């Protein structure tokens, strides 16, 4: 499976994230612009799709991690 487009609402500091994914994706920007939060979105999606995954377990893992102490549920759609 290849992910070709990502849309997410209310993910960390982003009100809406909506972009296509080509062969390469570069996250570039100043400090505190959300680059790490974007990477966390992909980690979260990987937790959902991984072995023993699922939405509830991914939320539990995200809330338990130090990088996501203030996680809130997100609405995420991935087209692939």
C-alpha positions in Angstrom: 0.0 0.0 0.0 1.2 3.5 -0.9 -0.1 6.6 0.9 -0.7 9.3 -1.7 -2.6 11.9 0.2 -3.0 13.0 3.9 -5.8 15.0 5.4 -6.0 15.6 9.2 -8.0 18.1 11.3 -7.1 19.4 14.7 -3.8 17.6 14.9 -1.6 19.3 17.5 -0.9 22.8 16.3 -2.6 22.3 12.9 -6.2 23.2 12.4 -6.1 21.4 9.0 -3.4 19.5 7.2 -4.1 18.5 3.6 -1.4 17.6 1.1 -0.4 15.0 -1.5 2.6 12.8 -1.0 4.9 12.4 -3.9 8.1 10.2 -4.1 9.7 12.5 -1.5 8.4 14.7 1.2 10.5 17.4 2.8 9.4 19.1 6.0 11.1 22.5 6.1 10.4 25.5 8.3 11.4 27.7 11.2 11.6 26.5 14.8 8.1 25.8 16.4 6.4 25.7 13.0 5.1 22.1 13.4 7.7 19.9 11.6 7.9 17.5 14.5 4.1 17.5 14.9 3.8 16.5 11.2 6.2 13.6 11.9 4.1 12.6 14.9 1.1 12.3 12.6 2.9 9.7 10.6 4.1 7.9 13.8 0.5 7.8 14.9 -0.7 6.4 11.6 2.0 3.8 11.8 0.8 2.8 15.2 -2.7 2.4 13.9 -1.5 0.2 11.0 1.1 -1.7 12.9 0.9 -5.2 14.4 -1.4 -5.0 17.4 -2.5 -1.6 16.2 -5.9 0.0 15.9 -7.2 3.4 16.8 -7.7 2.9 20.6 -4.3 1.3 21.1 -2.6 4.0 19.0 -4.3 6.7 21.1 -3.2 5.0 24.3 0.4 4.7 23.1 0.4 8.4 22.0 -1.0 9.6 25.3 1.6 7.5 27.2 4.6 8.9 25.3 6.5 11.8 26.7 6.3 13.6 23.3 2.6 13.5 23.4 1.6 14.4 27.0 -1.2 16.6 25.8 -2.6 14.5 23.0 -6.1 15.1 21.8 -8.1 12.9 19.5 -7.7 13.9 15.8 -9.8 13.3 12.8 -7.5 11.8 10.2 -8.2 10.5 6.7 -5.6 8.8 4.6 -6.2 8.0 0.9 -4.0 5.3 -0.5 
